[in-house]
Amino acid sequence: MDARSPDLTPDAAGWRADAPKTKSLAEVNASVAIPKAGVWWRRFLAFVGPGYMVSVGYMDPGNWATDLAGGSKFGYTLLSVILLSNLMAIVLQSLAARLGIVTDRDLAQACRASYPPAVNVLLWLACEAAIIACDLAEVIGTAIALKLLFGIPLIGGALIAALDAFLLLVLMNRGFRFLEAFVIALLIVIATCFTIQVVAAAPPVAEMLRGFVPSTEIFTNSEMLYIAIGIIGATVMPHNLYLHSSIVQTRAYERNDEGRREAIKWATTDSTIALMLALFINAAILVVAAATFHKSGHSDVAEIGQAFELLSPLLGLGIASTLFAVALLASGLNSTVTATLAGQIVMEGFLDLRLPSWARRLLTRGIAIIPVIVVTAIYGERGTADLLVFSQVVLSMQLPFAVIPLVRFVSDRRKMGQFVIPAWVAALAWIVAGVIVVLNIKLLADTLFG
């Protein structure tokens, strides 16, 4: 072998010998102290935060488009898809946290340390496509919120959205816990806004509960399936797996078996509770759409702007539309923070390439803003609504490229040692991966062959 060539020979644990030794998010790795003594809840609170940052991706502006479209057109039927995708998310995020805590690698670093360079390039490109699709949704969502609240044209709002690339820099300079507190505060704003709207909508409880029971019509109705896969793509987001496997390592737990075991327990509890909040918010968006628009015959409401205009008159609550727009803006700001971190993690992990976070964010924002401006100029707001739903389907198409490597790693005893997942968990994880792949193949077939 040439002295300049990388050593691709795997070691005893199955990692490639040329794997980078840099810690994930090195600037904040193990920066949050964990109390060594005291009551259990103090130790748990020290781990609270990463799960809520991950949950942001499960209620970003892309979710709004798919949930509004699903609720207004099909009533409560797609609540079962939201529930299913949320359960998938809980399983997959717990695996991502386990990988990061046990191996001291995020998912991108684990891929780079396991696969040949050509495979890693493909995985990196797939993940970048997902991040750009997510960024597209954030730009559109933030621009729409700015227009609804302040009357700023969509193109101007999209350009303003590019400036929030510097928001993460300001927050990170205050410390990672400050960043988490900012995210949680905005989540509380979103949850409060939708709680008020659900109460005002007063959905029929029995009909709403029936919506959580899966229906075969979801699979046989191609239009419903398209929105359903969009919901899955908007909920189980591939870049969140990379994000979670990294930010759980910000905790200064003891890097030994006992410390890792406790960290897995609390990190899983944190993400499970946070994702239940995401379930509530996603379900609330669909329920408000079903109870307000579908019930009144407005079954074609798929645009956020339409929903804003109709909410207050139909609900009879003057503040409803404003609450809707405030929650959308909070969602866009939150998504900016988490997508920025995910982009940094993916680029550093796959390429071992380190760019300033402001440069990385401006690059992806620029890529996302161009199609928004073009589509807005040509087709207007209707075009951005279609683009928003399409971006979520693109996200779903990228899911297998993140899910399959993740499940493979956490099922490998050489890499995980005593922390390898049990056979039944592995089987469940592969079922989740299989469902995602089958749904994507079905969507492709319907799209290509009608």
C-alpha positions in Angstrom: 0.0 0.0 0.0 1.3 3.5 -0.9 2.3 5.4 2.2 0.0 8.2 1.2 -3.0 5.9 0.9 -5.5 5.6 3.7 -5.5 2.4 5.7 -9.0 0.9 5.1 -8.3 -2.3 7.1 -10.9 -2.6 9.9 -9.8 -3.0 13.5 -11.1 -5.5 16.0 -14.3 -3.4 16.5 -14.9 -3.1 12.8 -13.9 0.6 12.5 -11.5 1.6 9.7 -8.0 2.4 10.7 -8.1 5.9 9.0 -11.1 6.9 11.1 -10.7 10.5 12.5 -10.1 10.9 16.2 -11.8 14.3 16.5 -14.7 14.4 18.9 -18.1 15.2 17.5 -18.9 19.0 18.0 -15.6 19.2 19.8 -16.2 22.8 21.0 -19.1 21.6 23.3 -18.3 17.9 23.7 -18.7 16.9 27.4 -19.3 20.6 28.3 -22.5 20.1 30.4 -21.7 18.9 34.0 -23.5 16.0 35.5 -24.0 16.0 39.3 -22.2 13.0 40.8 -24.5 12.9 43.9 -27.9 13.9 45.0 -31.5 12.8 44.1 -32.1 11.0 40.8 -34.2 13.8 39.3 -31.2 16.3 39.4 -29.2 13.9 37.3 -32.1 13.4 34.9 -32.5 17.2 34.5 -28.8 17.4 33.6 -29.6 15.2 30.6 -32.8 17.1 29.6 -32.2 19.2 26.5 -31.0 17.2 23.5 -34.3 15.4 23.1 -36.1 18.7 22.8 -33.6 20.0 20.3 -34.3 16.8 18.3 -38.0 17.2 18.7 -37.8 20.6 16.9 -37.3 18.7 13.6 -40.5 16.8 14.2 -42.6 20.0 14.2 -40.9 22.3 11.7 -42.7 24.2 9.0 -42.6 21.2 6.7 -44.9 19.4 9.1 -47.4 22.2 9.0 -47.9 21.8 5.2 -48.4 18.1 5.3 -50.6 18.2 8.4 -52.7 21.0 7.1 -53.1 19.2 3.7 -54.0 15.9 5.5 -56.4 17.4 8.0 -58.3 19.6 5.6 -58.7 17.0 2.8 -59.1 13.7 4.8 -60.3 14.8 8.2 -58.8 12.9 11.1 -57.8 9.8 9.1 -54.1 10.6 8.9 -53.8 11.0 12.7 -52.8 7.3 12.6 -49.9 8.1 10.3 -48.7 10.9 12.7 -48.9 8.4 15.6 -47.0 5.7 13.6 -44.3 8.1 12.5 -43.9 9.4 16.0 -43.4 5.8 17.4 -40.9 5.2 14.6 -39.1 8.4 15.7 -39.0 7.3 19.3 -37.3 4.0 18.4 -34.9 5.5 15.9 -33.8 8.4 18.1 -33.2 6.1 21.1 -30.9 4.1 18.8 -29.1 7.3 17.6 -28.5 8.4 21.2 -27.2 4.9 22.1 -24.7 4.9 19.2 -23.3 8.3 20.2 -23.0 7.5 23.9 -21.4 4.0 23.4 -19.0 4.6 20.5 -18.1 8.3 21.1 -19.0 8.8 17.4 -21.9 10.5 15.8 -23.7 8.7 12.9 -21.7 10.5 10.2 -18.4 9.6 11.9 -19.5 6.0 12.3 -20.3 5.8 8.6 -17.0 7.3 7.7 -15.2 4.8 10.0 -17.1 1.8 8.6 -17.7 2.2 4.8 -15.4 2.7 1.8 -14.9 6.3 0.6 -17.3 5.9 -2.4 -20.1 4.7 -0.2 -19.5 7.6 2.2 -19.7 10.1 -0.6 -23.1 8.7 -1.6 -24.4 8.7 2.0 -23.1 12.3 2.5 -24.8 13.5 -0.7 -28.1 11.9 0.3 -27.9 13.5 3.7 -27.0 16.9 2.2 -30.1 16.6 0.0 -32.2 16.0 3.1 -30.7 19.0 4.9 -31.3 21.2 1.9 -34.9 20.0 1.7 -35.4 20.7 5.4 -33.7 24.1 4.9 -36.1 24.8 2.0 -39.1 24.2 4.4 -37.6 26.5 7.0 -37.0 29.3 4.5 -40.5 29.0 3.2 -42.0 28.7 6.6 -40.1 31.7 8.1 -40.9 33.8 5.0 -44.6 33.0 5.2 -44.6 33.8 9.0 -42.9 37.2 8.4 -45.5 38.0 5.7 -48.5 37.0 7.8 -47.3 39.0 10.9 -45.6 42.0 9.3 -46.7 42.1 5.6 -43.2 41.4 4.3 -43.3 40.0 0.7 -42.3 36.3 0.5 -39.1 37.0 -1.5 -38.0 39.6 1.1 -38.8 37.2 3.9 -36.7 34.5 2.2 -33.8 36.9 2.0 -34.2 37.9 5.7 -34.3 34.2 6.6 -30.8 33.9 5.3 -29.6 36.3 8.0 -30.6 33.9 10.8 -27.4 32.0 9.9 -25.8 34.0 12.7 -28.4 33.1 15.3 -26.6 29.9 16.3 -23.3 31.7 16.7 -24.8 34.1 19.2 -26.5 31.2 21.1 -23.5 28.9 21.1 -21.3 31.6 22.5 -23.5 31.7 25.6 -23.1 28.0 26.2 -24.9 24.8 25.0 -27.4 24.9 27.9 -28.4 28.4 26.9 -29.0 27.2 23.4 -31.2 24.4 24.8 -33.1 26.8 27.0 -33.8 29.0 23.9 -35.1 26.0 22.0 -37.3 24.8 24.8 -38.8 28.3 25.4 -39.8 28.5 21.7 -41.3 25.0 22.0 -43.4 26.2 24.9 -44.7 29.1 22.8 -45.7 26.7 19.9 -47.4 24.3 22.3 -49.3 27.1 24.0 -50.5 28.6 20.7 -51.9 25.2 19.5 -53.4 24.3 22.8 -55.6 27.4 22.6 -56.5 26.7 19.0 -57.5 23.0 19.7 -59.7 24.2 22.6 -61.3 26.8 20.3 -61.8 24.2 17.6 -63.5 21.8 20.0 -63.1 18.6 17.9 -65.4 15.7 18.5 -63.4 13.4 20.8 -64.8 10.1 19.5 -64.2 11.0 15.8 -60.7 12.3 16.7 -59.8 9.1 18.6 -60.9 6.9 15.6 -58.4 8.8 13.5 -55.6 7.2 15.5 -56.7 3.7 14.2 -54.9 2.9 10.9 -57.1 2.6 7.8 -56.4 0.6 4.6 -57.5 3.5 2.6 -54.2 5.2 3.4 -52.3 2.7 1.3 -54.9 2.3 -1.5 -55.5 6.0 -2.1 -52.5 7.3 -3.9 -53.2 11.0 -3.0 -53.6 10.1 0.6 -50.5 8.0 0.5 -48.5 10.9 -1.0 -49.5 13.1 1.9 -48.9 10.2 4.4 -45.4 9.7 3.2 -44.9 13.4 3.3 -46.0 13.3 7.0 -43.5 10.5 7.7 -40.8 12.4 5.9 -41.6 15.6 7.8 -41.7 13.7 11.1 -38.9 11.1 11.0 -36.2 13.3 9.7 -32.9 11.8 8.6 -30.6 14.6 9.8 -32.1 14.3 13.3 -30.4 10.9 13.6 -27.1 12.5 13.0 -27.9 15.4 15.3 -29.0 13.3 18.2 -26.0 11.0 18.0 -23.8 14.0 18.5 -25.5 16.3 21.0 -26.0 13.6 23.6 -22.2 13.6 23.9 -22.3 17.2 25.2 -23.0 15.7 28.7 -20.0 15.1 30.9 -21.1 11.6 31.9 -18.3 9.2 32.9 -16.9 7.5 29.8 -17.1 4.0 31.3 -19.7 1.2 31.3 -21.6 2.5 34.3 -21.6 6.1 33.1 -22.7 5.1 29.6 -25.5 2.9 30.9 -26.9 5.7 32.9 -26.5 8.2 30.1 -28.4 5.9 27.7 -31.2 5.6 30.2 -31.6 9.3 30.8 -31.1 10.3 27.1 -33.7 7.9 26.0 -36.2 9.2 28.6 -35.4 12.7 27.6 -36.0 12.1 23.9 -39.2 10.0 24.5 -40.8 12.7 26.6 -39.8 15.4 24.1 -41.2 13.4 21.1 -44.5 13.0 22.9 -44.7 16.8 22.8 -44.0 16.7 19.1 -46.8 14.2 18.7 -49.2 16.5 20.5 -48.2 19.5 18.3 -48.3 17.6 15.0 -51.7 16.0 15.9 -52.9 19.5 17.0 -52.2 21.0 13.6 -54.0 18.2 11.8 -56.9 18.3 14.3 -57.4 22.0 13.9 -57.3 21.6 10.1 -59.8 18.8 10.3 -62.2 20.4 12.8 -62.0 23.8 11.1 -61.5 23.4 7.4 -62.6 19.8 6.6 -65.7 20.2 8.7 -66.7 23.4 6.9 -66.1 22.1 3.4 -62.7 23.8 2.9 -61.1 20.5 1.9 -58.5 22.1 -0.4 -56.6 24.1 2.3 -53.0 23.1 1.9 -51.4 26.5 2.1 -50.3 28.1 5.4 -51.5 31.5 4.1 -55.0 30.1 3.4 -55.1 28.6 6.9 -54.1 31.9 8.5 -56.9 33.8 6.7 -59.6 31.2 7.5 -58.8 30.3 11.1 -60.1 33.3 12.9 -63.4 33.6 11.0 -64.2 29.9 11.1 -63.2 29.4 14.8 -64.8 32.7 15.9 -61.6 33.6 17.8 -60.0 36.8 16.7 -56.5 35.9 18.0 -56.4 32.4 16.4 -54.7 33.5 13.1 -52.1 35.5 15.0 -51.3 32.6 17.3 -51.0 30.4 14.2 -48.4 32.8 12.7 -46.5 33.3 15.9 -46.2 29.5 16.3 -45.0 29.2 12.7 -42.3 31.9 13.3 -41.1 30.2 16.5 -41.0 26.9 14.6 -38.9 28.4 11.8 -36.4 29.9 14.2 -36.1 26.7 16.2 -35.6 24.6 13.0 -32.8 27.0 12.0 -30.8 26.2 15.1 -31.1 22.4 14.8 -30.5 22.2 11.1 -27.4 24.4 11.5 -26.0 21.9 14.0 -27.0 18.9 11.9 -25.3 20.4 8.8 -22.1 21.0 10.7 -22.1 17.4 12.2 -22.7 15.8 8.8 -20.0 17.8 6.9 -17.4 17.3 9.7 -18.3 13.6 10.2 -18.4 12.5 6.6 -15.7 14.7 5.1 -13.6 15.6 8.1 -14.0 19.1 6.7 -14.4 21.9 9.1 -16.0 25.2 8.0 -17.1 28.0 10.3 -20.7 27.4 11.2 -21.7 30.8 9.7 -20.1 29.8 6.3 -21.8 26.4 6.4 -25.2 28.0 7.1 -25.0 30.7 4.5 -24.1 28.0 1.9 -27.1 25.8 2.6 -29.4 28.8 3.0 -28.3 30.1 -0.3 -29.0 26.8 -2.0 -32.5 26.8 -0.4 -33.4 30.4 -1.1 -32.8 30.2 -4.9 -35.7 27.7 -5.6 -38.0 29.6 -3.2 -37.3 32.9 -5.1 -37.7 31.3 -8.5 -40.9 29.4 -7.6 -42.4 32.5 -5.9 -41.6 34.7 -8.8 -43.2 32.3 -11.4 -46.0 30.7 -9.5 -46.7 32.8 -6.5 -47.7 31.5 -3.1 -49.4 28.4 -4.5 -46.0 27.3 -5.9 -44.3 27.6 -2.5 -47.0 25.5 -0.9 -46.5 22.7 -3.4 -42.7 23.1 -2.9 -43.1 22.8 0.8 -45.0 19.5 0.6 -42.6 18.2 -2.0 -39.6 19.0 0.2 -41.0 16.7 2.9 -41.4 13.8 0.4 -37.8 14.4 -0.6 -36.9 14.0 3.1 -38.7 10.7 3.3 -36.8 9.4 0.2 -33.5 10.0 2.1 -34.6 8.2 5.2 -33.3 4.7 4.3 -29.8 6.1 3.8 -29.6 7.2 7.4 -31.8 4.5 9.1 -30.2 1.4 7.6 -26.6 2.3 8.7 -27.8 3.3 12.1 -29.6 0.0 12.7 -26.6 -2.0 11.4 -24.2 -0.2 13.8 -26.3 -0.6 16.9 -26.9 -4.3 16.1 -23.2 -5.0 15.7 -21.7 -6.5 18.9 -18.2 -5.7 17.7 -19.0 -2.0 17.7 -21.4 -1.8 20.6 -20.0 -4.5 23.0 -22.4 -5.2 25.9 -24.5 -2.3 24.8 -25.6 -4.0 21.5 -29.4 -3.8 21.2 -31.4 -7.0 22.0 -32.6 -9.1 19.1 -36.3 -8.0 19.5 -35.3 -4.3 19.4 -33.2 -5.0 16.3 -36.1 -6.8 14.7 -38.4 -3.9 15.5 -35.8 -1.4 14.1 -35.5 -3.4 10.9 -39.4 -3.5 10.6 -39.4 0.3 10.9 -36.7 0.5 8.2 -38.6 -1.9 6.0 -41.8 0.1 6.3 -40.0 3.2 5.3 -38.4 1.5 2.2 -41.7 -0.1 1.1 -43.7 3.1 1.4 -41.0 5.0 -0.6 -41.0 2.3 -3.4 -44.8 2.5 -3.5 -44.6 6.3 -3.8 -42.0 6.2 -6.6 -44.1 3.6 -8.5 -47.2 5.8 -8.2 -45.3 8.9 -9.2 -43.5 7.4 -12.2 -46.3 5.1 -13.6 -49.4 6.8 -12.3 
